[in-house]
Amino acid sequence: MSGDPSPRSASPAASVFEAVGLKKEFDAGQVQALRGVDFRVAQGEFVAVIGPSGCGKTTLLQMLGALDRPSAGSLSYRGKSLPDLPDPAAYRAHEIGFIFQAFHLLPTFTAEENVQIPMFESDRPFGERRERARELLKAVGLEKRFHHFPAKLSGGERQRVAIARSLANGPSVLLADEPTGNLDSENAGTILELLARVQREQNMTLILVTHDMTVARRASRAIQMKDGRIVFDGDPANLSLSSPT
């Protein structure tokens, strides 16, 4: 992408994300993952997208990260069409931080080196990358784990490394796909508190996919999905255990 690689220069009053009639089909229309989804996400919102496996929530997250394209409808980031971005990789590198259930840490890299990975394509010198990684690891409580390999870290520590890595390039948005799915309840609570603190302190937009009602209720807004459609969009306190999940 020429010039500024990010579309962040759009009007700050505009929605961060806006979807209108968003559809996604697979297998020549045999599978309809999204069936006409409409929503807006504002700057600084903490949105939980909840629903069972196969409801379309991960497909939606992938499209927000420009990892997949819609079959129909429109999807924009700060007023610019995501499917039409000339350089989706630059958008992901500069605007989006990803956090996954499976951590996706490189086993032969230390915690410090894993956090530096998103910065490898930047012009930052090695010393600056290292200091940035150490600052982020300190921020997530891993100041004594700089040189530990993933195999020597607990599940909660690995996810904290992954969160630090997601913040390496100062993204505007965090996209988290079941970030507590592989953790016990204590570590899950710690990770949720950490994500909420980062989102709040940096006024970041956080969109977190989960199938867990307890996790969804930690957000400021919940979008509930079923069969590729949004069936609830509002205050997580109003989510019902008997709601279609």
The 8 nearest C-alpha neighbors of each residue, nearest first, counted from 0:
[[1, 86, 4, 85, 2, 89, 3, 84],
 [0, 2, 3, 4, 85, 86, 5, 89],
 [1, 3, 4, 0, 5, 6, 89, 86],
 [2, 4, 5, 1, 6, 0, 8, 7],
 [5, 3, 0, 89, 2, 90, 1, 6],
 [6, 4, 7, 3, 90, 93, 94, 89],
 [5, 7, 8, 9, 77, 79, 4, 76],
 [8, 6, 5, 9, 77, 94, 10, 11],
 [7, 9, 6, 10, 5, 11, 77, 3],
 [10, 8, 7, 77, 6, 11, 78, 13],
 [9, 11, 12, 13, 8, 77, 78, 7],
 [12, 10, 13, 9, 8, 77, 14, 7],
 [13, 11, 10, 14, 9, 42, 41, 77],
 [14, 12, 11, 10, 77, 15, 78, 9],
 [13, 15, 41, 16, 77, 40, 39, 17],
 [14, 16, 77, 41, 76, 40, 42, 13],
 [17, 15, 76, 40, 14, 39, 75, 77],
 [16, 18, 39, 75, 74, 38, 14, 40],
 [19, 17, 74, 37, 38, 73, 21, 39],
 [18, 20, 37, 73, 21, 72, 36, 74],
 [19, 21, 35, 72, 36, 37, 22, 73],
 [22, 20, 72, 35, 36, 19, 71, 73],
 [23, 21, 33, 34, 71, 35, 70, 69],
 [22, 24, 70, 33, 69, 32, 31, 71],
 [25, 23, 31, 28, 30, 32, 70, 22],
 [24, 26, 30, 28, 27, 29, 31, 23],
 [25, 27, 29, 28, 30, 24, 31, 23],
 [28, 26, 25, 29, 24, 30, 31, 70],
 [27, 29, 24, 30, 26, 25, 31, 23],
 [28, 30, 26, 27, 25, 31, 24, 32],
 [31, 29, 25, 28, 24, 26, 32, 27],
 [32, 30, 24, 33, 23, 28, 34, 25],
 [31, 33, 55, 227, 23, 24, 30, 34],
 [34, 32, 227, 22, 23, 31, 55, 35],
 [35, 33, 22, 227, 228, 36, 31, 32],
 [34, 36, 20, 21, 22, 33, 37, 228],
 [35, 37, 21, 20, 228, 34, 19, 229],
 [38, 36, 19, 18, 20, 21, 35, 39],
 [39, 37, 18, 17, 36, 40, 19, 16],
 [38, 40, 17, 16, 14, 18, 41, 37],
 [39, 41, 16, 15, 14, 17, 38, 44],
 [42, 40, 14, 15, 44, 43, 39, 16],
 [41, 43, 204, 44, 15, 14, 40, 203],
 [42, 44, 204, 202, 203, 41, 45, 198],
 [45, 43, 204, 42, 41, 46, 205, 40],
 [46, 44, 205, 218, 219, 206, 204, 220],
 [47, 45, 206, 220, 221, 218, 44, 205],
 [46, 48, 221, 207, 215, 218, 208, 206],
 [49, 47, 208, 222, 223, 221, 207, 209],
 [50, 48, 223, 209, 210, 208, 47, 224],
 [49, 51, 244, 210, 224, 223, 54, 225],
 [52, 50, 210, 244, 54, 53, 49, 225],
 [53, 51, 54, 50, 210, 55, 56, 57],
 [52, 54, 55, 51, 226, 32, 56, 227],
 [53, 55, 226, 225, 227, 52, 51, 56],
 [56, 54, 227, 32, 58, 53, 57, 33],
 [55, 57, 59, 58, 54, 60, 48, 208],
 [58, 56, 60, 59, 55, 61, 208, 176],
 [59, 57, 61, 55, 56, 60, 62, 32],
 [58, 60, 56, 62, 57, 61, 55, 63],
 [59, 61, 57, 63, 62, 58, 56, 64],
 [62, 60, 66, 64, 58, 59, 63, 67],
 [61, 63, 65, 67, 64, 59, 60, 66],
 [64, 62, 60, 61, 65, 59, 66, 81],
 [63, 65, 61, 62, 66, 60, 91, 95],
 [66, 64, 62, 67, 63, 87, 61, 81],
 [65, 67, 61, 64, 62, 68, 63, 87],
 [68, 66, 62, 65, 61, 69, 64, 58],
 [67, 69, 82, 62, 70, 65, 66, 23],
 [70, 68, 23, 71, 22, 21, 67, 72],
 [69, 71, 23, 22, 24, 68, 72, 21],
 [72, 70, 22, 69, 21, 73, 23, 20],
 [71, 73, 21, 20, 19, 22, 69, 74],
 [72, 74, 19, 18, 21, 20, 75, 71],
 [75, 73, 18, 17, 80, 81, 19, 21],
 [74, 76, 80, 79, 81, 17, 78, 16],
 [77, 75, 16, 79, 15, 78, 81, 80],
 [78, 76, 15, 9, 79, 14, 13, 16],
 [77, 79, 76, 75, 9, 13, 80, 14],
 [80, 78, 75, 76, 77, 81, 6, 84],
 [79, 81, 75, 83, 82, 74, 76, 84],
 [80, 82, 75, 83, 84, 74, 76, 79],
 [81, 83, 80, 84, 68, 65, 74, 69],
 [84, 82, 80, 81, 85, 79, 87, 86],
 [83, 85, 81, 86, 87, 82, 80, 79],
 [86, 84, 0, 83, 87, 1, 82, 89],
 [85, 87, 0, 88, 89, 84, 90, 4],
 [88, 86, 90, 89, 84, 65, 91, 85],
 [87, 89, 91, 90, 86, 92, 65, 93],
 [90, 88, 92, 91, 87, 86, 4, 93],
 [91, 89, 87, 88, 93, 94, 92, 5],
 [92, 90, 95, 88, 89, 94, 93, 87],
 [91, 93, 89, 90, 94, 88, 95, 117],
 [94, 92, 90, 91, 170, 89, 168, 95],
 [93, 95, 170, 171, 90, 91, 92, 172],
 [96, 94, 91, 172, 170, 173, 93, 171],
 [95, 97, 165, 173, 170, 166, 174, 172],
 [98, 96, 174, 165, 175, 173, 95, 99],
 [99, 97, 175, 176, 174, 162, 178, 161],
 [100, 98, 176, 102, 178, 101, 175, 177],
 [99, 101, 178, 177, 102, 180, 176, 181],
 [100, 102, 99, 103, 181, 178, 180, 158],
 [101, 103, 99, 104, 100, 158, 161, 157],
 [104, 102, 101, 105, 99, 161, 100, 98],
 [103, 105, 102, 106, 113, 149, 161, 157],
 [104, 106, 108, 107, 103, 113, 149, 109],
 [107, 105, 108, 149, 104, 148, 150, 109],
 [108, 106, 105, 109, 148, 149, 104, 113],
 [109, 107, 112, 105, 106, 113, 148, 110],
 [110, 108, 148, 112, 146, 147, 111, 113],
 [109, 111, 113, 145, 112, 147, 148, 146],
 [110, 112, 145, 109, 114, 113, 132, 146],
 [113, 111, 109, 115, 114, 108, 110, 116],
 [114, 112, 110, 115, 116, 111, 108, 109],
 [113, 115, 164, 111, 112, 132, 116, 163],
 [114, 116, 112, 118, 113, 117, 132, 128],
 [115, 117, 118, 119, 113, 114, 112, 164],
 [118, 116, 119, 115, 167, 168, 120, 92],
 [119, 117, 121, 115, 116, 120, 168, 167],
 [118, 120, 116, 121, 117, 115, 123, 122],
 [121, 119, 118, 122, 117, 116, 123, 92],
 [122, 120, 118, 123, 119, 117, 124, 168],
 [123, 121, 124, 120, 119, 118, 125, 128],
 [122, 124, 121, 127, 128, 125, 118, 119],
 [125, 123, 127, 126, 128, 122, 121, 129],
 [126, 124, 128, 127, 129, 123, 130, 119],
 [125, 127, 129, 128, 124, 130, 123, 131],
 [126, 128, 130, 129, 124, 125, 131, 123],
 [129, 127, 125, 131, 126, 130, 115, 132],
 [128, 130, 132, 126, 127, 131, 125, 133],
 [131, 129, 133, 127, 132, 128, 134, 126],
 [130, 132, 134, 128, 129, 133, 127, 135],
 [133, 131, 129, 135, 130, 134, 114, 111],
 [132, 134, 136, 130, 135, 131, 137, 129],
 [135, 133, 131, 137, 132, 136, 130, 138],
 [134, 136, 138, 132, 163, 137, 133, 131],
 [137, 135, 141, 133, 139, 138, 134, 142],
 [136, 138, 142, 140, 134, 141, 135, 139],
 [137, 139, 135, 136, 140, 134, 141, 163],
 [140, 138, 136, 137, 141, 159, 135, 163],
 [139, 141, 137, 138, 142, 136, 159, 143],
 [142, 140, 136, 144, 137, 143, 139, 145],
 [141, 143, 137, 144, 136, 140, 145, 133],
 [144, 142, 141, 145, 146, 140, 137, 147],
 [143, 145, 141, 147, 146, 142, 110, 136],
 [146, 144, 111, 110, 147, 143, 142, 109],
 [147, 145, 109, 144, 110, 111, 148, 143],
 [148, 146, 109, 144, 110, 145, 151, 149],
 [147, 149, 109, 150, 151, 110, 108, 106],
 [150, 148, 152, 151, 106, 157, 147, 110],
 [151, 149, 148, 152, 106, 153, 147, 157],
 [150, 152, 149, 148, 147, 153, 157, 144],
 [153, 151, 149, 150, 156, 157, 154, 148],
 [152, 154, 156, 155, 157, 151, 150, 149],
 [155, 153, 157, 156, 158, 182, 152, 181],
 [154, 156, 158, 186, 153, 157, 159, 182],
 [157, 155, 159, 153, 158, 154, 152, 160],
 [158, 156, 160, 154, 159, 155, 152, 153],
 [157, 159, 161, 155, 160, 156, 102, 162],
 [158, 160, 162, 156, 161, 157, 139, 163],
 [161, 159, 163, 157, 158, 162, 164, 110],
 [160, 162, 158, 164, 159, 163, 102, 165],
 [163, 161, 159, 165, 164, 160, 158, 98],
 [162, 164, 160, 135, 166, 161, 165, 136],
 [165, 163, 114, 161, 167, 162, 166, 160],
 [164, 166, 96, 162, 163, 97, 167, 161],
 [167, 165, 163, 169, 164, 168, 96, 170],
 [168, 166, 164, 165, 169, 117, 163, 114],
 [167, 169, 166, 170, 93, 118, 117, 92],
 [168, 170, 166, 167, 171, 93, 94, 96],
 [171, 169, 94, 95, 172, 168, 96, 93],
 [170, 172, 94, 203, 95, 204, 169, 173],
 [173, 171, 204, 95, 170, 203, 205, 96],
 [172, 174, 96, 205, 95, 97, 204, 175],
 [175, 173, 97, 206, 207, 205, 96, 98],
 [174, 176, 98, 207, 178, 99, 97, 208],
 [175, 177, 208, 99, 178, 207, 100, 98],
 [178, 176, 209, 100, 180, 208, 179, 175],
 [179, 177, 100, 99, 176, 180, 175, 98],
 [180, 178, 187, 182, 177, 181, 100, 190],
 [179, 181, 177, 100, 182, 178, 187, 209],
 [182, 180, 179, 100, 183, 101, 154, 178],
 [183, 181, 179, 187, 180, 186, 154, 184],
 [182, 184, 186, 185, 187, 181, 179, 180],
 [183, 185, 187, 186, 188, 182, 179, 189],
 [186, 184, 188, 187, 183, 189, 182, 190],
 [187, 185, 189, 188, 155, 183, 184, 182],
 [188, 186, 184, 179, 190, 185, 189, 182],
 [187, 189, 191, 185, 186, 190, 184, 192],
 [188, 190, 186, 192, 187, 191, 193, 185],
 [191, 189, 193, 187, 192, 188, 194, 186],
 [190, 192, 194, 188, 193, 189, 195, 187],
 [191, 193, 195, 189, 190, 194, 196, 188],
 [194, 192, 190, 196, 191, 195, 197, 189],
 [193, 195, 191, 197, 196, 192, 198, 190],
 [194, 196, 198, 192, 193, 197, 199, 191],
 [197, 195, 199, 193, 198, 194, 200, 192],
 [196, 198, 194, 200, 199, 195, 201, 193],
 [199, 197, 203, 195, 196, 202, 201, 200],
 [198, 200, 196, 202, 197, 201, 195, 203],
 [201, 199, 197, 202, 198, 196, 203, 195],
 [200, 202, 203, 198, 199, 197, 43, 196],
 [203, 201, 43, 199, 198, 200, 204, 42],
 [204, 202, 43, 198, 201, 171, 172, 205],
 [203, 205, 43, 172, 44, 42, 45, 173],
 [206, 204, 45, 173, 172, 174, 203, 46],
 [207, 205, 46, 174, 47, 45, 175, 173],
 [206, 208, 175, 47, 176, 48, 174, 46],
 [209, 207, 48, 176, 177, 47, 49, 175],
 [210, 208, 177, 49, 211, 48, 207, 215],
 [209, 211, 50, 49, 51, 212, 208, 52],
 [212, 210, 214, 209, 213, 215, 49, 50],
 [211, 213, 215, 214, 216, 210, 49, 240],
 [214, 212, 216, 211, 215, 217, 210, 209],
 [213, 215, 211, 216, 212, 217, 209, 218],
 [216, 214, 212, 47, 217, 213, 218, 211],
 [215, 217, 235, 213, 218, 214, 212, 236],
 [218, 216, 215, 214, 219, 213, 235, 191],
 [217, 219, 45, 216, 220, 215, 46, 47],
 [218, 220, 45, 46, 234, 235, 217, 44],
 [221, 219, 46, 234, 218, 233, 235, 47],
 [220, 222, 47, 235, 233, 46, 232, 48],
 [223, 221, 232, 48, 231, 47, 49, 224],
 [222, 224, 49, 231, 230, 229, 50, 48],
 [225, 223, 229, 50, 228, 230, 54, 49],
 [224, 226, 54, 228, 227, 50, 229, 230],
 [227, 225, 54, 228, 224, 55, 53, 32],
 [228, 226, 33, 55, 54, 32, 34, 225],
 [229, 227, 224, 225, 226, 34, 36, 230],
 [228, 230, 224, 223, 231, 225, 36, 222],
 [229, 231, 224, 223, 228, 225, 232, 222],
 [232, 230, 223, 222, 229, 233, 224, 221],
 [233, 231, 222, 221, 223, 230, 229, 220],
 [232, 234, 220, 221, 235, 231, 222, 237],
 [233, 235, 220, 236, 237, 221, 219, 232],
 [236, 234, 216, 221, 238, 237, 220, 233],
 [237, 235, 234, 238, 216, 239, 233, 221],
 [236, 238, 235, 234, 239, 233, 216, 221],
 [239, 237, 235, 236, 240, 242, 234, 216],
 [240, 238, 242, 241, 237, 236, 243, 212],
 [239, 241, 242, 238, 212, 243, 244, 237],
 [240, 242, 239, 243, 244, 238, 212, 237],
 [243, 241, 239, 240, 244, 238, 231, 223],
 [244, 242, 241, 225, 230, 50, 224, 223],
 [243, 50, 51, 242, 225, 224, 223, 49]]
